[in-house]
């Protein structure tokens, strides 16, 4: 399959009913929609599944209880970026099921309502779309390159192609390529 190139004209996200492409136990999940024109001139709307918003909190060495709002809590290591630190420290990466709930969760963590301890949070000021674009080196009016996708034709006389960026076997996020990777593959 050839590399698909899409010029980013508009990008947003919506919370939709989970389908076979989402690989989740949650009833609803976020899907990023990218609108633009392909390198061949076709207008397209790309749906990118299995993208999750995240916030990072300093590790308390204990996972929170199961929740309908928290999709996963992952222990990661990193270097504090406030102050002068040179060694790694444990952090919790909190992945929310609904990106719209990140600020509310951050407020709860900062207030001390969880385990009666105030928790310092990071990266909650970055919006879901901006975080996605930063993670993959994307920018407005730039090219978004896909190594794997499938085409779903629009309604009668719509002239639109809908491109889903995952298949039933797994996530496409590894197949979103930066500009350098796309040029070497093409």
C-alpha positions as CSV (number, residue, x, y, z in Angstrom):
1,X,0.0,0.0,0.0
2,X,1.3,3.4,-0.9
3,X,1.9,6.1,1.7
4,X,-1.1,8.4,2.0
5,X,-0.2,12.1,2.4
6,X,-2.9,14.5,3.8
7,X,-2.5,18.2,4.1
8,X,-3.9,19.2,7.5
9,X,-6.6,21.9,6.9
10,X,-8.6,21.3,10.1
11,X,-8.2,19.0,13.0
12,X,-10.6,18.2,15.9
13,X,-11.8,15.3,18.0
14,X,-15.1,13.9,19.1
15,X,-16.1,11.3,21.6
16,X,-17.8,8.5,19.7
17,X,-19.4,5.1,20.4
18,X,-16.5,2.6,20.6
19,X,-16.3,0.3,17.5
20,X,-14.1,-2.6,16.4
21,X,-11.2,-0.2,15.6
22,X,-11.0,1.2,19.1
23,X,-10.0,-1.9,21.2
24,X,-11.5,-0.7,24.4
25,X,-13.9,-1.8,27.1
26,X,-15.3,1.8,27.4
27,X,-18.6,2.6,25.7
28,X,-17.2,5.8,24.2
29,X,-13.7,6.8,23.1
30,X,-12.0,9.8,21.5
31,X,-11.4,9.8,17.7
32,X,-9.3,12.5,16.1
33,X,-10.7,13.8,12.8
34,X,-8.3,15.4,10.3
35,X,-9.8,17.3,7.3
36,X,-7.8,18.2,4.3
37,X,-6.7,17.3,0.8
38,X,-4.5,14.3,-0.2
39,X,-1.4,14.7,-2.3
40,X,-3.5,13.5,-5.3
41,X,-6.1,16.4,-4.7
42,X,-8.9,14.3,-3.2
43,X,-10.8,15.8,-0.3
44,X,-10.6,13.6,2.8
45,X,-11.6,13.2,6.4
46,X,-9.2,10.9,8.3
47,X,-10.4,9.3,11.5
48,X,-7.5,8.4,13.8
49,X,-8.5,5.8,16.4
50,X,-6.8,4.7,19.6
51,X,-5.4,8.1,20.5
52,X,-5.6,8.8,24.2
53,X,-5.1,11.9,26.2
54,X,-2.8,11.7,29.1
55,X,-1.6,13.6,32.2
56,X,1.5,12.8,34.2
57,X,1.4,12.9,38.0
58,X,4.2,12.3,40.4
59,X,4.2,8.6,41.4
60,X,2.7,7.7,44.7
61,X,3.8,4.1,44.2
62,X,0.2,2.9,44.2
63,X,-2.3,2.6,41.3
64,X,-5.7,4.3,41.8
65,X,-8.8,2.2,41.9
66,X,-10.5,1.2,38.7
67,X,-12.7,4.0,37.3
68,X,-14.9,4.6,34.3
69,X,-13.0,7.8,33.6
70,X,-9.4,6.5,33.8
71,X,-8.4,4.2,31.0
72,X,-4.9,3.3,32.4
73,X,-2.3,4.3,34.8
74,X,1.3,3.6,33.8
75,X,4.4,3.9,35.8
76,X,7.1,5.7,33.8
77,X,10.4,7.4,34.6
78,X,11.5,10.8,33.7
79,X,13.5,13.8,34.8
80,X,11.7,16.7,36.6
81,X,11.6,19.7,34.3
82,X,11.0,22.2,37.1
83,X,14.2,23.1,39.0
84,X,17.6,21.5,38.6
85,X,17.4,17.7,38.5
86,X,19.7,15.2,36.8
87,X,18.3,11.9,37.9
88,X,15.2,10.0,36.9
89,X,12.2,9.9,39.1
90,X,9.0,7.8,39.0
91,X,5.9,9.3,37.5
92,X,2.4,8.0,36.8
93,X,1.0,8.5,33.3
94,X,-2.7,8.8,33.7
95,X,-4.6,8.0,30.5
96,X,-8.2,9.4,30.5
97,X,-11.1,7.7,28.6
98,X,-12.5,11.2,27.8
99,X,-10.0,14.0,27.0
100,X,-12.6,16.5,28.2
101,X,-12.1,15.2,31.8
102,X,-8.4,15.9,32.0
103,X,-8.8,19.3,33.7
104,X,-11.3,18.0,36.2
105,X,-9.0,15.1,37.1
106,X,-6.1,17.4,37.5
107,X,-8.1,19.6,39.8
108,X,-9.0,16.6,41.9
109,X,-5.4,15.5,42.1
110,X,-4.1,18.9,43.0
111,X,-6.8,19.4,45.7
112,X,-5.6,16.5,47.8
113,X,-8.8,14.5,47.5
114,X,-6.9,11.4,46.3
115,X,-5.2,9.6,49.2
116,X,-5.3,12.9,51.3
117,X,-2.2,14.1,49.5
118,X,-1.8,17.0,47.0
119,X,-0.3,15.7,43.8
120,X,1.7,17.8,41.3
121,X,0.5,17.2,37.8
122,X,2.2,17.9,34.5
123,X,1.1,18.4,30.9
124,X,-2.5,19.0,31.7
125,X,-2.4,22.5,30.1
126,X,-1.7,20.9,26.7
127,X,-4.9,20.2,24.7
128,X,-5.6,16.7,23.3
129,X,-5.1,17.9,19.7
130,X,-2.0,19.8,20.5
131,X,-0.5,16.9,22.4
132,X,-1.3,14.6,19.4
133,X,0.4,17.0,17.0
134,X,3.5,17.4,19.2
135,X,3.8,13.6,19.7
136,X,4.0,13.1,15.9
137,X,5.8,16.3,14.8
138,X,2.7,17.7,13.0
139,X,1.7,21.3,12.4
140,X,-1.2,23.2,10.7
141,X,-1.1,23.1,6.9
142,X,1.6,20.5,7.1
143,X,1.5,17.0,5.7
144,X,0.3,14.0,7.7
145,X,1.7,10.8,6.3
146,X,0.1,7.3,6.8
147,X,1.8,4.0,6.0
148,X,-1.5,2.0,6.5
149,X,-5.1,3.1,6.2
150,X,-8.3,2.0,4.5
151,X,-10.8,4.0,2.4
152,X,-14.5,4.2,3.2
153,X,-16.5,5.8,0.4
154,X,-18.8,8.7,1.4
155,X,-22.5,8.9,0.6
156,X,-24.0,9.4,-2.9
157,X,-22.6,12.5,-4.6
158,X,-20.6,13.5,-1.6
159,X,-17.3,13.3,-3.4
160,X,-15.6,12.7,0.0
161,X,-13.4,9.8,1.0
162,X,-13.3,8.8,4.6
163,X,-10.0,7.3,5.7
164,X,-9.8,5.3,8.9
165,X,-6.3,5.1,10.2
166,X,-6.6,1.8,11.9
167,X,-7.5,-1.7,10.9
168,X,-9.2,-4.3,13.1
169,X,-5.8,-5.8,14.0
170,X,-4.4,-2.8,15.8
171,X,-3.4,0.8,16.1
172,X,-2.0,2.8,13.2
173,X,-0.2,5.3,15.4
174,X,3.1,3.6,14.6
175,X,2.3,4.1,11.0
176,X,2.0,7.9,11.2
177,X,5.3,9.1,9.9
178,X,7.2,12.3,10.1
179,X,8.2,14.0,6.9
180,X,11.7,12.4,6.8
181,X,10.4,8.9,7.2
182,X,7.8,9.4,4.5
183,X,10.4,10.6,2.0
184,X,12.6,7.6,2.6
185,X,9.8,5.1,2.3
186,X,8.3,6.6,-0.9
